[in-house]
């Protein structure tokens, strides 16, 4: 079923008409002593919010006559707040969105294409990593990111040594990952898990690892080139990846869903020896677990290399026009400058979206960020028609196997069928 915010966003296509009627009042409300005031929204994440405050001050100093007001909401309230404000002709002028939400916002008529005079398509496609094309629809780019994220293997060096494993030689293949996970697992006399060799949580990065990591590594694909057909089950690779993914909490016995609350908590508290996570986690570990002795390696692979990529991305809302559109465009150009990308990495752990910035030696050779940077050329950003519902379908499929004892092949086929239904609904609109 649709989430409340999704239904509201779909209604925005009509409500934008009414919002336009009040655009003069809204424009006046956003003028302060002749200045143009932009409303910028992003979700609450301390390192991002604090850096954005600094960047806004610098942007305003360099652009007299333009003010930027930053508004933040908790992640789980973000879309609901947007859906509540837009019908009233309020809300952001420039908005930061998870890339998987962009199709829903475009479908609702809430975003406008990026101005091509400032963001020519050929320039985007020559300077940015190809994964940003995940938000190109109907021949238009609707958003542009400052940073991107990839997944990699986080592992606890102390727990490796305790298990007799070389902390400088992490697993590189599917088979090695299984073997290491088994050796790193501890259970009590009753078989109750005490230390997980491999953290496993489909609701976190697990569904991304399955979709963009394991499936492609096995030689499969999830979507057709036109993004309309779910081809996950068209070759044996899809089911092979699904079974491998489920092997950790089933036959291998190395993992439990919800172990020590979630995979991140288990890894931080040294109750899990390995975890699949994103570059954005580095900042959290530096602040919350400064003494944790860990390292990072590219995802173990199989037939080919692949990892998941994702990103938060900035767009301009549909009702912005005239001088305010010019100001919003300047702000986006500033947020995608090389300098801001470098500072974003330093503050948040997220990687520069431009290839020339990310591939500098100082980042490629960095022991923490290097494995993520190394993975960018073969990173895949799945095109979501509905990120929330697609994630939930993967979680439901896993739960049918783990909690109801359903055959993995049957669960996988149901997952593919349900995912195809989502895509049919989207493209029919």
WOFEN-V182012 format. One record per pair of residues at least 12 apart in sequence whose ideal C-beta (glycine too) atoms are under 6 Angstrom apart, sorted by the first residue. I is the first residue (numbers start at 1). GAP is how many residues later the second one is. D is the distance in Angstrom with one decimal. If there is no record, write none. Layout:
I/GAP/D  I/GAP/D
This chain:
5/74/3.9  5/75/4.7  5/78/4.4  8/75/3.6  9/74/5.4  9/95/5.8  9/99/4.1  10/98/5.4  12/74/5.1  12/96/4.3  12/98/5.2  13/95/5.5  13/96/3.7  15/72/3.9  16/93/5.4  16/302/5.6  19/70/3.4  19/300/5.6  22/67/4.5  23/296/6.0  26/63/5.5  35/30/5.5  35/32/4.9  36/30/5.2  36/287/5.8  36/288/5.6  36/291/4.8  37/30/4.4  38/30/4.8  38/55/4.7  38/56/5.9  38/289/5.8  38/290/5.8  39/30/5.5  39/53/4.7  39/54/4.9  40/28/5.4  40/30/5.1  40/54/4.8  41/30/5.0  41/51/3.9  41/54/5.1  42/54/3.7  43/32/4.7  43/35/4.7  44/28/4.4  44/30/5.2  47/236/5.4  47/300/5.0  47/301/4.9  48/300/5.8  49/23/5.5  51/296/4.3  52/18/5.6  56/12/4.6  59/275/5.2  66/261/4.7  92/225/6.0  93/224/5.9  93/227/5.0  93/235/5.4  94/220/5.9  94/222/5.8  94/234/5.2  94/237/5.9  95/220/5.8  96/216/5.5  96/218/5.4  97/216/5.9  98/214/5.7  99/35/5.5  99/36/5.4  99/212/5.2  99/214/5.2  100/284/3.7  100/287/2.9  102/33/4.5  102/40/5.8  102/41/5.8  103/282/5.4  106/31/5.8  106/36/5.5  109/209/5.9  110/208/5.7  111/31/4.9  111/204/4.7  112/204/5.6  112/206/4.9  113/27/3.8  113/29/5.9  114/27/4.9  115/214/5.4  118/211/4.8  118/215/6.0  124/17/5.9  127/227/5.1  128/225/5.3  128/226/5.7  129/226/5.7  129/247/5.7  131/178/4.5  131/248/5.6  131/250/3.9  134/247/4.1  134/249/5.3  142/173/5.5  143/170/3.9  143/171/5.9  143/172/3.8  144/192/5.6  145/166/4.4  145/168/4.1  145/208/4.6  146/189/5.2  146/190/5.9  146/195/5.8  146/198/5.2  147/197/4.9  147/203/3.6  147/204/5.8  147/206/5.6  148/161/5.7  148/163/4.3  148/203/5.3  148/205/5.0  149/129/4.5  149/130/5.0  149/131/5.2  149/161/5.3  149/201/5.4  150/157/5.1  150/159/5.1  150/222/4.9  150/225/4.6  150/226/6.0  150/229/4.8  151/54/5.8  151/125/5.6  151/127/5.5  151/156/5.0  151/157/4.7  152/144/5.1  152/146/5.8  152/219/4.8  152/220/5.5  153/144/4.8  153/146/5.9  154/121/4.8  154/123/5.2  154/140/5.8  154/142/5.7  155/15/5.6  155/119/4.6  155/140/5.9  156/117/5.0  156/138/5.5  157/136/4.8  157/138/5.5  158/135/4.9  159/114/4.2  163/20/4.9  163/21/5.1  170/127/3.9  171/129/4.9  172/128/5.5  173/127/5.5  174/126/6.0  174/128/5.0  177/123/4.3  181/16/3.7  181/17/3.9  181/73/4.1  182/70/6.0  182/72/5.9  184/13/3.6  184/89/3.8  185/12/3.7  185/69/4.5  193/63/5.4  195/76/5.9  196/59/5.3  196/63/5.3  196/70/5.9  196/76/4.2  197/57/4.0  197/76/5.4  198/50/5.0  198/56/4.8  198/57/5.1  198/76/5.0  199/64/3.6  199/67/5.0  199/68/5.5  199/73/3.8  199/76/4.0  200/48/5.0  200/49/5.4  200/55/3.6  201/61/5.3  201/62/3.9  202/192/5.7  202/193/4.9  202/196/4.9  203/192/5.6  204/59/5.4  205/71/5.4  205/72/5.6  207/184/5.1  207/187/4.1  208/100/3.9  209/67/4.8  210/35/4.7  211/171/5.5  212/96/3.7  212/168/4.4  212/170/5.4  213/86/5.4  213/93/5.7  213/94/5.4  213/95/5.6  214/27/3.8  214/31/5.7  215/23/5.7  215/26/4.4  216/90/3.6  217/84/5.0  217/85/4.3  217/87/5.9  217/89/5.0  218/19/3.8  218/22/5.0  218/23/4.8  218/84/5.5  219/18/4.6  219/84/4.7  220/15/5.2  220/17/2.9  220/18/4.8  227/156/5.0  228/199/5.4  230/186/5.7  230/189/4.9  230/190/4.2  230/193/6.0  232/184/4.8  233/183/4.6  239/170/6.0  239/173/5.3  242/170/4.6  243/165/5.3  246/155/5.8  246/162/5.9  263/12/5.1  268/21/4.8  279/70/5.1  279/72/5.6  279/93/4.3  280/69/5.2  280/70/5.4  282/67/3.7  282/86/5.8  283/65/5.6  283/66/4.3  296/75/4.7  297/74/5.5  298/73/5.0  298/76/5.8  298/77/5.2  305/73/4.6  306/72/5.6  306/74/5.9  307/68/4.6  307/72/5.1  309/70/3.6  309/72/4.5  314/18/5.8  314/21/5.9  316/12/4.8  338/19/5.1  341/16/4.9  351/21/5.8  358/15/5.6  385/37/5.8  385/38/5.7  385/41/3.9  386/36/5.8  389/33/5.9  393/22/5.7  393/25/5.1  393/26/5.7  397/14/4.6  397/18/4.0
